């Protein structure tokens, strides 16, 4: 049976605790998770109202359990997930497939999955390489650059915007909107941030409503038109579903891949021997990106909700309660990974949970992998002397996501 604790003897941070809103958790993530895994692999947290699992095998079992749910409407009124979703009973609530269970999840995923299969994604390689080259051209001649603002953020935003058919002149607005919208994951956001988030949600919705109507009348060769045309077992997407899917793809395609590129480059720049190894042996890039995903996952947590009373790792979980699986902790479990805190581009076993698991495995994983491989290889080839600047990196304060708000480098 697992040790179970309710925050009394774990010597953990106070306040926001097991979220990136807590400074100790954010800045010393893997130390906190090691302490928690050792003291209580499954931690019932009455303060945040969820069960937190840190052991690799428990995380894998939860993610693969088809009887567990993701729809927040199935949770208890005081559950942790309700901190992030405030309008569950509203007529305007329009969940993405990220928060839907079967059969709706299966239907929606089936319709959009063709655009993100490995073959379709590989066909995008020349265009992604060209986008990376354009961004690097703009950095030429600078002594310093913010790796996030100048490179890691715009690259995936441009890729997904082009896929959807968003006009070039509208991309800056979409970047701003998507950055605001992800603040929904911060339950302690200020009133000003909430107002900005709501305004951006409304602006993006209005844009897509008009764009969807235009595509229905005049289809194009873009993903938005494909979503409108697509069928799955005779079922087509409604306007609300197309709207939700476009918003999800743009927002998810922006933040997580940005963080993958930023975290991966930070790992290389703080492990110069590994950076030199990759410069000398470019063929390592595929394994390197998998190790980057394992070593410092862009998404730290993923949740499931109990459809009935269950037990996870010896810990009772009542119906309607969230089980938060710590992807970051699972990726550093010493029972599975030898020397888990060692960053090793030649690690033989780089399997990880950074894209989740089970039926809700991240649909965009092939695209994120390819973007990171291209972006990182192109960057260190163009600027072989790249190094961290004197300015300290700044981490983003956003639960469930791990990345940098600012990462200044010398070129």
Number of C-alpha atoms within 10 A of each C-alpha: 7 14 14 17 17 14 18 8 9 16 11 16 15 12 11 16 19 24 22 22 19 19 18 18 20 21 13 11 20 19 14 20 24 18 14 24 22 13 17 23 25 29 25 21 17 12 12 17 18 21 24 25 30 28 29 25 15 19 29 18 15 24 25 16 13 13 12 21 22 23 20 24 17 16 21 18 12 13 18 24 27 18 15 15 15 12 11 14 8 8 7 9 11 14 17 20 21 16 15 18 18 15 8 11 18 15 18 23 18 14 20 18 12 15 17 16 15 14 11 14 19 14 10 15 15 11 12 21 17 12 20 24 17 13 17 17 11 11 18 13 8 9 11 16 19 17 24 21 15 16 23 28 22 19 26 28 25 24 20 20 23 16 17 19 17 19 10 10 8 11 16 12 13 23 20 12 23 23 15 20 22 17 21 19 16 19 18 16 14 11 9 9 16 18 13 16 22 17 15 20 18 13 15 19 17 12 15 19 15 10 17 21 13 13 18 14 9 9 15 13 11 15 19 24 20 18 24 20 14 16 16 14 8 6 11 17 18 11 16 15 18 21 23 17 22 22 21 17 18 22 21 19 24 27 23 22 27 28 26 28 32 26 23 24 26 21 18 24 17 13 14 12 12 18 19 14 14 21 16 10 10 12 11 16 19 15 19 26 23 22 26 26 26 25 24 26 27 28 24 25 25 23 24 23 27 22 18 13 11 14 11 18 21 14 20 14 20 17 16 22 26 29 28 25 28 26 30 29 29 29 29 25 20 15 12 14 19 12 12 18 16 13 19 19 21 15 15 10 12 20 14 23 26 27 22 24 19 14 16 21 15 15 20 20 19 16 25 23 19 20 26 28 20 21 24 23 18 16 19 18 13 15 14 13 9 17 18 19 16 9 10 11 16 13 16 16 19 21 23 21 20 26 28 21 17 18 24 20 21 16 20
